Amino acid sequence: MTRLFLIAGEASGDRLGADLMRGLRVLQPDIQIAGIGGTMMAAEGLVSLFPMQDLSVMGLSEVVRHIPRLLRRVKQTVAVIDADALVTIDSPGFCFRVAKLAKRRDPALRTIHYVAPSVWAWRPGRAAHMTQFIDHVLALLPFEPKYMRDAGMTCDFVGHPVTGEPQASAPEITAFRARLGLGSGRKLLTLLPGSRHSELDRMLPIFSDVARKMVQATPELALAVPAAPGMAHRLKLHFATSNLPVNILDPLAMPLAEFEALKRCCFAASDAALACSGTVSLELAAAGTPMVIAYKASALTAFLMQRMALIDTATLVNIIVGRKVVPEFLFGQCRAENIVPVLAGLLRGEGADAQKAAFAQTMAALGTGDASGLGAARSVLNAVRAGSEVTGEITHPAGRGAV
């Protein structure tokens, strides 16, 4: 019987972890899984060691303020790991500290990291550093395994699950618009200000300013905000006195699967979206929703990230297609007066077709999707079985072979 300890530290990792858990139980029904995760992993049966939100801190300088608490959680986590393998999912700031200490305590422990760090974008030395405590890596992007293997780890490209998720049908989109009371021809703008409290601190004032200016120019414009788990109450309080036509979708108001389907309907029904930089941009791309990406960090974080960056875009669609099709307003450029004209043009259809063509190219490049998590599960189980002599040979869904 295989025993795994999984760690996810944010919403995107929680989704990957839930898919992985489903895949693992298909391949090995008696597998034992413990660890840390959010609502999606809880729905798959995980009893989290502590709330995942304790780890949801973003930004270099932001992390510094929470170091004492994070270090206490690291110590607590390492103390309870009793497994054949540790599977850390993204969130390298926390996960790598746990992996390093757990490996030091038990050198026989297999350590697997899900989501290859973007060493091709910044801090390339991270790959070499990982070899001290990570045995195997699961990559979401097809060009990432080479970076991991060159550093000395095994790595499998398992595809990005977003490409295999079901998309809303025309009747579902019609029903969603009716649910929001949207007549034919009325435009819908979706706002996605982030999934962490630190992101909402920075992005909500900017997104609200953008929404206010957009509605002033187009009074019939409707707004939707699909909330991240645990964030709906804060969003409702924020928009309560705004007098804006905002529809907040609360994941705690319905079963999780129903909310995920509703969110996909929201994306597909939207004429455009304004989103905080992150994984959600791929969800919008899968739905074919034209978007503008925005991101603001503390002055120190922005300075350090800009100095260390190897590329000049933060959006995966732009990275994969090799050109800036999706407009971005990052750091000092993240201001309402910059965003509003571009977003208004997008709502009129300007640049929408070019974005949709880039979305199709992106989905094709990410491989045949596997939202069931079977590809990731096979990679994890093969790495565990291979022990200290991992070959990297796995049988992938959709015909992908060894990498």
N, C-alpha and C positions, 0 to 999 in steps of 0.2 A: 504494500500500500504506500503510495506516494504522499508525502506531507509537504505542503507549500505554505510559505508566509508571504502574502502579497501586501504591498504598500502603494497606495495612491494618495496624492496630496492636493489634488485640485479636480475641478469638474471634468475636464477633458480626460484626465487619468482615470477617474471613476468610471467613465463610459468605457474606456478600453479595458479596465479591470473587470467590469461586468460581462463584456463580450468574451473575455478570456475565460472567466469562470464557467460560462455556459459551454464553451468549447471543451474545456477540460473535463467537465462532467459527462459530455457526450463520449469522449475518448476513454475516460477512466471514471466510471460512476462512483467508485468507492474512494475517490481522492479526498484527502483532508485539507481544508483551506482555512487558515486563520490570517489575521492581519489588520490593516487599517484601510478604510474606504468611506465612501459617501453613500447617498441614498440609492444609487443604482446598484452598487455592490451589495448593499444591505438587502435589496430586493431579490438578489441571487442567493441570500442566505448568510452573508458575512456578518459576524458580530464584531464591529470595529473596536479595537483596543481603546481608542478615544476618538472624539469627533474629528473628522477629516479637516474641518474648517480651521483647526488649530495650526495647520501647516500651510494654509492658503495665503502665503505672503509673497508678493511679487516686487522685484526691483532690488538692486544692489544695496542702496542706502536704506530701503525699507526693511530689508532682512536684518540689518545691523541692530535696529531698535528692538527686534524680537529674539535676539540670539539667546538670552538666558532661558526663555520659555522653550525655544526649539531644542536647546541642548538638553533640557530636562526630558523632553519627549524622546530625543535620541537615546538617552540612557535607559529610559523606561522600555522603549521598543527592543533594544538589543537584549535586555535582560530576559525577555519572554520568548525570543525566537527559539523554537524547537522544531526544526524541519529539515527535510532533505535539501531544500533549495529556498533561497530568498529571491523573490521577484519584485523588483522595484519598478514603478511605473512613472516615468517622467520625474518632475520635482527633484532635480539633482541636488539642490542645496541641502535638503534633508536626507534624501535617499542615499546619496553617496557617503554621507557621514555614518549612516546606519550600516551600509554594506562594508565599509572599511573596518569598523569596530567588530562587526559580526564575523567577518573573515579572519580577523586577528584572533578572536576568541576560539573560532572553530575553522581551521584551514580546510577541512574537508567539505564545508558547506558550499554548495554550488550557488553562485551569485549571477543573476540574470537581470539585465536592465532592458525594459520595454520603452522604446522611443529613443533612437540614437540621438545624442546631442548634436546640435547643428554646428559642428566644428568647421563646416564649409562656410559658415556665415561669420563666426567670431570665435576667438580663443581656440585655435586649432590644437593647442597643447593639451586640451582636456582629454583627447583620445588616449594619448600616452599615459596620462595620469590615471585613467580608468583601469588600465591593465593591472594596477597594483591590487585591485579588489573586485573587479568584474570579470567573469569568465565568458559570458555570452551576451549578445545584444540582439534585440528585435528592432528592425528598422521599418519605418513607415514609407520612406522614399526610396525609389529604386537605385539611386546613385550613392546611397550612404554606406552599404556594406563594405565597399572598398576602403573607406576611411578607417573603419573599425578593424578590418582584417590587417591592414597595413600597420596598425598600432600593436597588433598581437592578440586580438580577441577574435572569436568566431562570431559571425553575424548572419542572420537571415532577413531577407526582405519579405515581410509578411503581408504587404499591401496595407492600404488605409481603409479601415472599416466603413468610413463615410461613403465610399463609392459603392458599397453594397446595400446601403440602407434603403428601404422602400420610400418612394416619393409620393406626394399627394396626387390623387387623381382629380380630373376636372370636376366631378360631382362633389368631392370632398372640399375642393377650393370654393366652389359655389356655396356650399353649406357653411363654410367658415365665414365667408363674407356676409352671409345672411345673419349669422350669429352675432357679428359685430354691427349689424344694421347698416351695411354699406350698400348703397344703391349702385346700379350699373354706371360705370364711368368715374366713380369716386376713387381718388388715389389713396393708396395705403403706404405709409412709410414705417418700417420697423426699426426700432432703436435697440441696440445691444451694447449697453455701457460696461459690460464686464461681469465676471462671475465671482470676484473677490471684493471684500469690503475696501481694500486699499485701492482697487480700480474704481469702484464707485465714488470714493472720496475725490478722485482726480477727474473722472470722466462725467459724472452726473451734471455738475454745473455747466460744462461745455455742451453736452448733449441737450440739456434743457434750453439753453440759449439758442442752439441751432433749431430745435423744435419750435420755439416761440417765434423766431424769425420766419420759419417756413410757413407756419400757420397764419401769421400776419399777412404774408404775401399770397397765400392760397387758403382761405378760410375753410373750404370744404375738405381739406386734407385730413385724413384720419391717421392716428398713431397707434402702434402696437409695441408692447415691451414684453417679450417672453422672459420671465425672471429665471435666474439661476436658483438652484435649491437654497433655501434659507434667506433669499434676498427680496422676496416679494413684499414683505411687510415694510422694509425700508423704502422700497420704490413707491409703494402706495402713500406712505407718509410724505415723501418728497414731492410727488405730483398732486397731492390732495388740494393744495392751494394754488396750483398753477393755472387753473381754468383752461387747460389744454385737453383736447379730445383723445385722451390716452386710455388704451385698453391694456391692462396689465394681466398677463397670463401667469397664474400661480401654480407651480408644480405640486404644491402641497394640498391643492384643492380637489385633486382627482388622482386616480391611480397613475403610477409613473408611465406605463405604456400609453395610456390615453393622453397624457401631457405631451409625450414625445411626438405622437401622431399630430396633436394639435399644433405643436411648434412647427412641424414640417409643413402643415397647411398654411400657417402664418407666413413662413418664408415664401412658399410658392405663390401665395395670394398677394404678396407685396410687390409694389412697383419699383421699390428701391429700399436699401437698408443702409443705416449708418452703424458701423460696428467697431468695437474696441478690437485692436489687433489680437489675433489668437486663432485657435482651432475653428472657431465659429465661422471664419471666412470660408473654410472648405465646406461646411454645411450649407452655407448660402450658395456657394458655387454648384454644389450637387443639386440644389433646388432651382438653379438658373436665375437667381435673384441678383440683379445689378447692385453694386455696393460701393460705398466709400469707407475707407479704413482710417481710424484715428487712434492715436496713442499719446499719452502724456505721462511723463515720469518726473521724479524729483530732479532738481538741477544736477545733483551729483550723479545720479543714475544715468541721466541723459548724456552728460559729459563723458562718462566712462564708456557707455555703449557706443556712442558715436566715434570715439577714438579707437575702439577695438574692432569695429565692424569691418568685415571683408567684402560686404555687398551693400548696395545702396537701396534696398527695398526690404520690407518686413513681411510682405504678403506672399504666401506660398504660390498662389496663382501666378503672380508676377515672376517669381523665382523659376517656376517650372516652365513657363512659356518663354522666358528670357526677355521680357519687355514689360514696361509699366502700363499695363492695361487697366488695372484697378487703381484709382486715385488714392493716395495716402497723404495724411497730414500728421506728421510725427513730431513729438517733442515741441520745439518752439513754434512750429507751423500749425500746431493743433489749437486753432482758434476758430470761433464761430464765423467770423467775417471771411475766413478763408474757405471754410467748409460749405457754407450755405450756397454760394453761386454754383459750385460744382454739383452739389446734391440736387439743386433745383434743375440744372440742366439734365441730370440723369433721370429725374422724374418726367421730364419732357421727352425722354428717349435718346438724348444725346450720348453716344458712346455705349449704349446698352447692347447693341448687336455685337460690337467688338468684344465686350466682356463675355457675352454668352458663348461666342466662339472659343474664347480662351478657357472658359469653364469646361467645355467639352474636351479640349486638348488636355487639360489638367486631369480630368477624371480618367482619360485613357492612359495617361502616363503613370498614374498611381496604381494601375493594375486592376484586374478583376476583383471587385470588392468581396470581403468575407466578413459581414457584420456578425456572423455566428461565432467568430473567434476561433474557428477550427484551425486556421493557418498558424495563428499565434500559439494556440495550445499544442499543436504538433511540435513546433519549434522548442517550446519550453520543455515538454516531456522528453524529446530527443536529447536536449542538452543535459537534462537530469540523468538520463540513462547512460549517456556517454561518459559521465564522470570526468576524470582528468584527461581523457583522450577524445574530446569532442571533435568530430570531423566536419560538422556543419552540413552533413547530408540529411536533407529532409524531403519528404514528399509533400508538395504544396497543393492546395486547391488550384483549380484552373490551369493545372499542368506545369506549374513552376517547379523546377527541380532543384538540384543542389546549388548553393551560392557560395 
